[in-house]
Amino acid sequence: MFQKPAHIEQQNSSDEQHSRQHDDVETVVGPSVHVEGDFSSEGNILVKGVVSGNVKTSKLFTSEKGSRVLASVKASNAVVSGAIKGDVKIDERLELTKSAQVLGDIECGVLVVEAGALIKGKVVMKGIEIEDPKAEKKGLMRGMVKDEEKKEKNLL
């Protein structure tokens, strides 16, 4: 009788999963902390301050609003609300909130961008199966040129 619509149930389960991921945070860079140097972790990383170095985790990377990462980020999943100046390589899902700023190339499986997020760089997503029509034309043109060269050789 009092059932929740399916989209609300999905949202609630997504929110629960998101909060569970945050509960498992292993490394926190506080708002007054400035970390210099590369670091990696097997657990979740939460950045509230500044990191000047490459960041790598096999789980969730989160940068809060006002945080800055001045190097590359590599993670399984990421939620970015701060600024990143460097390439971002995410194996699965990358979420850019409205306050996110990324100055660098992005490579990910799934990209979620809220209105207001800023990106300056190339975005590459996994799973593209559409052939590039420009490449087809180039290949066709190369074949035509080779045919013309063969004809010229036969005439000489």
LODO-168623 format. One record per atom (N, C-alpha, C, O, CB): residue in one letter; x, y, z. Coordinates in steps of 0.1 Angstrom, whole numbers, padded with zeros to 4 digits, always signed. Glycine has a CB too. Layout:
REM residues N
AXYZ
...
REM end
This chain:
REM residues 156
M+0008-0012+0000
M+0000+0000+0000
M+0009+0013+0000
M+0006+0022-0008
M-0009+0000+0012
F+0019+0013+0009
F+0027+0025+0010
F+0041+0022+0004
F+0051+0022+0012
F+0028+0030+0024
Q+0042+0018-0008
Q+0054+0015-0014
Q+0061+0027-0020
Q+0054+0036-0025
Q+0053+0004-0025
K+0074+0027-0019
K+0082+0038-0025
K+0083+0036-0040
K+0085+0025-0045
K+0096+0040-0019
P+0083+0047-0048
P+0085+0045-0062
P+0099+0039-0065
P+0108+0041-0056
P+0083+0059-0070
A+0101+0032-0076
A+0114+0025-0078
A+0125+0035-0079
A+0136+0032-0074
A+0113+0018-0092
H+0123+0047-0085
H+0135+0056-0086
H+0139+0061-0072
H+0151+0065-0071
H+0131+0068-0095
I+0130+0062-0063
I+0134+0067-0049
I+0142+0056-0042
I+0151+0058-0035
I+0122+0071-0041
E+0137+0043-0044
E+0144+0032-0038
E+0159+0031-0044
E+0168+0028-0036
E+0137+0019-0041
Q+0160+0033-0057
Q+0173+0032-0063
Q+0182+0044-0058
Q+0194+0041-0055
Q+0172+0034-0078
Q+0176+0055-0056
Q+0184+0067-0051
Q+0188+0064-0036
Q+0200+0067-0033
Q+0176+0080-0051
N+0179+0058-0028
N+0183+0055-0014
N+0194+0045-0014
N+0203+0046-0005
N+0170+0050-0007
S+0193+0035-0022
S+0204+0024-0022
S+0217+0030-0027
S+0227+0027-0022
S+0200+0012-0030
S+0216+0039-0036
S+0229+0046-0041
S+0234+0055-0030
S+0246+0055-0028
S+0226+0055-0053
D+0226+0062-0023
D+0230+0071-0011
D+0236+0062+0000
D+0246+0066+0005
D+0218+0079-0006
E+0230+0051+0003
E+0235+0042+0013
E+0249+0036+0009
E+0258+0036+0017
E+0226+0030+0015
Q+0251+0033-0004
Q+0263+0028-0009
Q+0274+0039-0008
Q+0285+0036-0004
Q+0262+0022-0023
H+0270+0051-0012
H+0279+0062-0012
H+0284+0065+0003
H+0296+0068+0005
H+0273+0075-0018
S+0274+0065+0012
S+0278+0068+0026
S+0287+0057+0032
S+0295+0059+0040
S+0266+0070+0035
R+0284+0044+0028
R+0292+0033+0033
R+0306+0034+0028
R+0316+0032+0035
R+0286+0020+0028
Q+0308+0039+0015
Q+0321+0041+0010
Q+0329+0052+0018
Q+0341+0050+0021
Q+0321+0045-0005
H+0322+0062+0022
H+0328+0073+0030
H+0331+0068+0044
H+0341+0073+0050
H+0319+0085+0030
D+0323+0059+0049
D+0326+0053+0063
D+0339+0045+0063
D+0345+0044+0074
D+0314+0045+0067
D+0343+0040+0051
D+0355+0032+0051
D+0367+0040+0047
D+0377+0034+0043
D+0353+0021+0040
V+0367+0053+0049
V+0378+0062+0046
V+0390+0058+0054
V+0390+0056+0066
V+0375+0077+0048
E+0401+0056+0047
E+0414+0051+0054
E+0423+0063+0056
E+0430+0064+0066
E+0420+0040+0046
T+0424+0072+0046
T+0433+0083+0046
T+0426+0096+0044
T+0418+0097+0035
T+0444+0082+0035
V+0428+0105+0053
V+0421+0119+0053
V+0432+0129+0053
V+0441+0129+0062
V+0411+0121+0064
V+0432+0138+0043
V+0441+0150+0043
V+0432+0161+0047
V+0423+0166+0039
V+0447+0152+0028
G+0434+0166+0059
G+0425+0176+0065
G+0426+0189+0058
G+0435+0192+0050
G+0429+0178+0079
P+0416+0198+0061
P+0416+0211+0054
P+0428+0220+0057
P+0431+0229+0048
P+0403+0219+0059
S+0435+0219+0068
S+0446+0227+0070
S+0460+0220+0067
S+0470+0225+0069
S+0447+0231+0085
V+0459+0208+0060
V+0470+0200+0057
V+0475+0202+0043
V+0466+0203+0034
V+0468+0185+0060
H+0488+0203+0041
H+0494+0204+0028
H+0504+0193+0026
H+0514+0193+0033
H+0501+0218+0025
V+0500+0183+0018
V+0509+0171+0016
V+0517+0173+0003
V+0512+0177-0007
V+0500+0158+0015
E+0530+0171+0005
E+0539+0172-0007
E+0545+0158-0009
E+0551+0152+0000
E+0550+0183-0005
G+0544+0153-0022
G+0549+0140-0025
G+0538+0130-0029
G+0526+0133-0026
G+0557+0134-0013
D+0542+0120-0036
D+0533+0110-0041
D+0528+0101-0030
D+0536+0098-0021
D+0539+0102-0053
F+0516+0096-0030
F+0512+0086-0020
F+0501+0077-0026
F+0494+0081-0035
F+0507+0092-0007
S+0501+0065-0022
S+0491+0055-0026
S+0485+0048-0014
S+0491+0047-0004
S+0497+0045-0036
S+0473+0042-0017
S+0466+0036-0006
S+0458+0024-0012
S+0454+0025-0024
S+0457+0045+0002
E+0455+0014-0004
E+0446+0004-0008
E+0432+0007-0004
E+0423+0000-0007
E+0451-0010-0003
G+0430+0018+0005
G+0417+0021+0010
G+0413+0034+0004
G+0419+0040-0005
G+0418+0023+0025
N+0401+0039+0008
N+0395+0052+0004
N+0404+0063+0008
N+0410+0063+0019
N+0381+0053+0009
I+0404+0074+0000
I+0412+0086+0003
I+0402+0098+0002
I+0395+0099-0007
I+0424+0088-0007
L+0402+0106+0013
L+0394+0118+0013
L+0404+0130+0015
L+0411+0131+0024
L+0384+0118+0025
V+0403+0139+0005
V+0411+0151+0005
V+0403+0163+0008
V+0393+0166+0001
V+0419+0153-0009
K+0406+0171+0019
K+0400+0183+0022
K+0410+0195+0021
K+0405+0206+0021
K+0394+0182+0037
G+0423+0192+0021
G+0433+0202+0020
G+0440+0202+0006
G+0433+0202-0004
G+0443+0199+0031
V+0453+0203+0007
V+0461+0204-0006
V+0471+0192-0007
V+0477+0189+0003
V+0469+0218-0006
V+0471+0186-0019
V+0481+0176-0021
V+0489+0180-0034
V+0483+0182-0044
V+0473+0162-0024
S+0502+0181-0032
S+0511+0183-0043
S+0519+0171-0046
S+0530+0169-0042
S+0520+0195-0040
G+0513+0162-0053
G+0519+0149-0056
G+0508+0140-0062
G+0496+0142-0060
G+0526+0143-0044
N+0513+0129-0069
N+0504+0120-0074
N+0496+0112-0063
N+0502+0108-0053
N+0511+0110-0084
V+0484+0109-0066
V+0475+0102-0056
V+0470+0089-0063
V+0465+0090-0074
V+0464+0111-0051
K+0471+0078-0056
K+0467+0065-0062
K+0460+0057-0052
K+0465+0055-0041
K+0479+0057-0068
T+0448+0052-0055
T+0441+0042-0046
T+0434+0032-0054
T+0430+0035-0066
T+0431+0050-0037
S+0432+0020-0049
S+0425+0010-0056
S+0410+0011-0052
S+0402+0003-0057
S+0430-0004-0052
K+0406+0021-0044
K+0392+0022-0041
K+0387+0036-0044
K+0390+0041-0055
K+0390+0020-0025
L+0380+0043-0035
L+0373+0056-0038
L+0383+0067-0034
L+0388+0068-0023
L+0360+0057-0030
F+0384+0077-0043
F+0391+0089-0041
F+0380+0100-0040
F+0372+0101-0049
F+0401+0092-0052
T+0380+0108-0030
T+0371+0119-0028
T+0378+0132-0025
T+0387+0133-0017
T+0361+0116-0017
S+0375+0143-0033
S+0381+0156-0030
S+0369+0165-0026
S+0360+0166-0034
S+0389+0162-0041
E+0369+0172-0015
E+0358+0180-0011
E+0360+0194-0017
E+0371+0198-0021
E+0358+0181+0004
K+0349+0202-0016
K+0349+0216-0021
K+0360+0223-0014
K+0361+0223-0001
K+0335+0222-0019
G+0368+0231-0021
G+0379+0238-0015
G+0393+0231-0015
G+0403+0237-0012
G+0376+0242-0001
S+0392+0218-0018
S+0405+0210-0018
S+0412+0212-0031
S+0406+0216-0041
S+0402+0195-0015
R+0425+0210-0031
R+0433+0211-0044
R+0443+0199-0045
R+0449+0196-0035
R+0441+0224-0044
V+0443+0193-0056
V+0453+0183-0059
V+0461+0188-0071
V+0455+0190-0082
V+0446+0169-0062
L+0474+0189-0069
L+0483+0194-0080
L+0492+0183-0085
L+0504+0183-0084
L+0492+0206-0074
A+0485+0173-0091
A+0492+0162-0097
A+0482+0152-0103
A+0470+0155-0102
A+0502+0154-0087
S+0486+0141-0107
S+0477+0131-0113
S+0470+0123-0102
S+0475+0121-0091
S+0484+0122-0122
V+0458+0118-0106
V+0450+0110-0097
V+0446+0097-0104
V+0442+0098-0115
V+0437+0118-0092
K+0448+0086-0097
K+0444+0073-0103
K+0436+0066-0092
K+0441+0064-0081
K+0457+0065-0108
A+0424+0061-0095
A+0416+0054-0085
A+0406+0045-0092
A+0404+0045-0105
A+0408+0065-0077
S+0399+0037-0084
S+0389+0029-0090
S+0376+0037-0092
S+0370+0036-0103
S+0386+0017-0080
N+0372+0045-0083
N+0361+0054-0084
N+0365+0068-0078
N+0374+0068-0070
N+0348+0048-0077
A+0358+0078-0082
A+0361+0092-0076
A+0349+0101-0076
A+0341+0100-0085
A+0373+0098-0084
V+0349+0109-0066
V+0339+0120-0065
V+0347+0133-0063
V+0354+0134-0052
V+0328+0118-0053
V+0347+0142-0072
V+0355+0154-0071
V+0346+0166-0070
V+0337+0169-0078
V+0363+0155-0084
S+0349+0174-0059
S+0342+0186-0056
S+0352+0198-0055
S+0348+0209-0055
S+0334+0185-0043
G+0365+0194-0055
G+0375+0204-0054
G+0382+0206-0068
G+0376+0204-0078
G+0386+0200-0044
A+0395+0211-0067
A+0402+0214-0080
A+0413+0203-0081
A+0420+0200-0072
A+0408+0228-0079
I+0415+0199-0094
I+0426+0190-0097
I+0433+0196-0109
I+0427+0199-0119
I+0421+0175-0100
K+0446+0197-0107
K+0455+0202-0118
K+0464+0190-0122
K+0475+0189-0116
K+0463+0215-0115
G+0460+0182-0131
G+0467+0170-0134
G+0457+0160-0141
G+0445+0162-0141
G+0474+0163-0122
D+0463+0149-0147
D+0454+0139-0153
D+0447+0131-0143
D+0452+0128-0132
D+0463+0130-0162
V+0435+0127-0147
V+0426+0119-0138
V+0423+0106-0145
V+0417+0106-0156
V+0413+0127-0134
K+0427+0094-0139
K+0424+0081-0145
K+0416+0073-0136
K+0422+0069-0125
K+0438+0074-0150
I+0404+0071-0139
I+0395+0064-0130
I+0390+0051-0137
I+0385+0052-0148
I+0382+0073-0126
D+0391+0039-0131
D+0388+0027-0137
D+0373+0026-0140
D+0369+0021-0150
D+0392+0015-0128
E+0365+0030-0130
E+0350+0028-0131
E+0343+0042-0133
E+0342+0047-0144
E+0345+0020-0119
R+0338+0047-0122
R+0329+0059-0122
R+0336+0071-0116
R+0342+0071-0106
R+0316+0056-0114
L+0335+0082-0124
L+0340+0095-0120
L+0328+0105-0119
L+0321+0107-0129
L+0351+0101-0129
E+0326+0111-0107
E+0315+0121-0106
E+0322+0134-0103
E+0329+0136-0093
E+0306+0116-0094
L+0318+0144-0111
L+0322+0158-0109
L+0311+0166-0104
L+0301+0167-0112
L+0329+0164-0122
T+0311+0171-0092
T+0300+0179-0087
T+0301+0193-0092
T+0311+0197-0100
T+0301+0179-0071
K+0291+0202-0089
K+0291+0215-0095
K+0303+0224-0091
K+0305+0234-0098
K+0278+0222-0090
S+0310+0221-0081
S+0321+0229-0077
S+0335+0223-0082
S+0345+0229-0079
S+0322+0230-0061
A+0334+0212-0089
A+0346+0206-0094
A+0353+0214-0105
A+0347+0220-0113
A+0343+0192-0099
Q+0367+0214-0105
Q+0375+0220-0115
Q+0386+0210-0119
Q+0394+0206-0110
Q+0380+0234-0111
V+0387+0206-0131
V+0397+0197-0135
V+0405+0203-0147
V+0399+0206-0157
V+0391+0183-0139
L+0418+0205-0145
L+0427+0210-0155
L+0436+0199-0159
L+0447+0197-0153
L+0434+0223-0151
G+0432+0191-0169
G+0440+0179-0173
G+0431+0169-0180
G+0419+0171-0180
G+0447+0172-0160
D+0437+0159-0185
D+0430+0149-0193
D+0423+0139-0183
D+0428+0136-0172
D+0439+0141-0202
I+0411+0134-0187
I+0403+0125-0179
I+0401+0112-0187
I+0398+0112-0199
I+0389+0131-0176
E+0403+0101-0180
E+0400+0088-0186
E+0392+0080-0176
E+0396+0079-0164
E+0414+0080-0190
C+0381+0075-0180
C+0372+0068-0170
C+0362+0059-0178
C+0361+0059-0190
C+0364+0078-0162
G+0355+0051-0170
G+0345+0042-0175
G+0332+0049-0177
G+0325+0049-0187
G+0343+0030-0167
V+0327+0056-0166
V+0315+0063-0165
V+0318+0077-0160
V+0325+0079-0150
V+0304+0056-0156
L+0312+0087-0167
L+0315+0101-0163
L+0301+0108-0160
L+0292+0108-0168
L+0322+0109-0174
V+0300+0113-0147
V+0288+0120-0143
V+0293+0135-0140
V+0302+0137-0132
V+0282+0114-0130
V+0287+0144-0147
V+0291+0158-0146
V+0278+0167-0142
V+0269+0167-0149
V+0297+0164-0159
E+0279+0173-0130
E+0268+0182-0126
E+0270+0196-0133
E+0281+0199-0137
E+0268+0184-0111
A+0259+0203-0135
A+0260+0216-0141
A+0268+0225-0132
A+0266+0225-0120
A+0246+0222-0143
G+0278+0232-0138
G+0287+0241-0131
G+0301+0235-0130
G+0310+0243-0127
G+0281+0243-0117
A+0303+0222-0131
A+0316+0216-0131
A+0324+0221-0143
A+0319+0223-0154
A+0316+0201-0131
L+0337+0223-0141
L+0346+0229-0152
L+0356+0218-0155
L+0363+0212-0146
L+0352+0242-0147
I+0359+0216-0168
I+0369+0207-0173
I+0376+0214-0184
I+0370+0220-0193
I+0362+0194-0178
K+0390+0213-0184
K+0398+0218-0195
K+0408+0207-0197
K+0418+0205-0190
K+0405+0232-0191
G+0405+0199-0208
G+0413+0188-0211
G+0406+0178-0220
G+0394+0180-0223
G+0419+0181-0199
K+0412+0167-0223
K+0406+0157-0231
K+0399+0147-0223
K+0404+0143-0212
K+0417+0150-0240
V+0387+0142-0227
V+0380+0132-0220
V+0379+0119-0228
V+0375+0120-0240
V+0365+0137-0216
V+0384+0108-0223
V+0383+0095-0230
V+0376+0085-0221
V+0379+0084-0209
V+0398+0090-0233
M+0366+0079-0227
M+0358+0069-0219
M+0360+0055-0226
M+0361+0054-0238
M+0343+0073-0219
K+0360+0045-0217
K+0361+0032-0222
K+0348+0027-0229
K+0337+0032-0225
K+0365+0022-0211
G+0349+0018-0238
G+0337+0012-0244
G+0333+0017-0257
G+0323+0013-0262
G+0326+0013-0234
I+0341+0026-0263
I+0337+0032-0276
I+0338+0021-0287
I+0349+0015-0288
I+0346+0044-0280
E+0327+0018-0294
E+0327+0008-0304
E+0324+0014-0318
E+0323+0007-0328
E+0318-0003-0301
I+0322+0027-0318
I+0319+0034-0331
I+0332+0037-0338
I+0341+0043-0332
I+0311+0047-0328
E+0333+0034-0351
E+0345+0036-0358
E+0345+0051-0362
E+0335+0057-0365
E+0346+0027-0371
D+0357+0057-0363
D+0359+0070-0366
D+0358+0072-0381
D+0366+0066-0389
D+0373+0075-0362
P+0348+0080-0386
P+0346+0081-0401
P+0358+0088-0407
P+0361+0085-0419
P+0334+0089-0404
K+0366+0096-0400
K+0378+0102-0406
K+0388+0092-0409
K+0395+0093-0419
K+0383+0113-0396
A+0390+0082-0400
A+0399+0071-0402
A+0395+0063-0414
A+0404+0059-0422
A+0400+0063-0389
E+0382+0060-0416
E+0378+0053-0427
E+0381+0060-0440
E+0386+0054-0450
E+0363+0050-0426
K+0379+0073-0441
K+0382+0081-0452
K+0397+0081-0455
K+0401+0080-0467
K+0377+0095-0451
K+0405+0082-0445
K+0419+0082-0447
K+0424+0069-0453
K+0432+0068-0462
K+0427+0085-0434
G+0418+0058-0447
G+0422+0045-0452
G+0417+0043-0467
G+0425+0037-0475
G+0415+0034-0443
L+0406+0048-0470
L+0400+0047-0483
L+0409+0055-0493
L+0412+0051-0504
L+0386+0052-0484
M+0413+0067-0488
M+0422+0076-0496
M+0435+0069-0499
M+0441+0070-0510
M+0423+0090-0490
R+0441+0063-0488
R+0454+0056-0490
R+0453+0045-0500
R+0462+0044-0508
R+0458+0051-0476
G+0442+0038-0500
G+0440+0027-0509
G+0439+0033-0524
G+0444+0027-0533
G+0427+0019-0506
M+0432+0044-0525
M+0431+0050-0538
M+0444+0055-0543
M+0447+0053-0555
M+0421+0062-0538
V+0452+0061-0535
V+0465+0065-0539
V+0474+0054-0543
V+0481+0054-0553
V+0472+0073-0527
K+0474+0043-0535
K+0481+0031-0539
K+0477+0025-0552
K+0486+0021-0560
K+0480+0020-0528
D+0464+0025-0555
D+0459+0020-0568
D+0464+0029-0579
D+0468+0024-0590
D+0444+0020-0568
E+0464+0042-0577
E+0469+0051-0587
E+0484+0049-0590
E+0489+0049-0601
E+0467+0066-0583
E+0492+0047-0579
E+0506+0044-0580
E+0509+0031-0588
E+0518+0031-0596
E+0513+0043-0566
K+0501+0021-0586
K+0502+0008-0593
K+0499+0010-0608
K+0506+0005-0617
K+0493-0003-0588
K+0489+0018-0611
K+0485+0021-0625
K+0497+0028-0632
K+0500+0025-0643
K+0472+0029-0626
E+0503+0038-0625
E+0514+0046-0631
E+0526+0036-0634
E+0532+0038-0644
E+0518+0057-0622
K+0529+0027-0624
K+0540+0018-0626
K+0538+0009-0638
K+0547+0006-0646
K+0542+0010-0613
N+0525+0004-0640
N+0522-0004-0651
N+0523+0003-0664
N+0526-0004-0674
N+0508-0010-0649
L+0520+0016-0664
L+0521+0023-0677
L+0535+0026-0681
L+0538+0027-0693
L+0514+0037-0675
L+0544+0027-0671
L+0559+0030-0674
L+0565+0017-0678
L+0577+0017-0681
L+0566+0036-0662
REM end
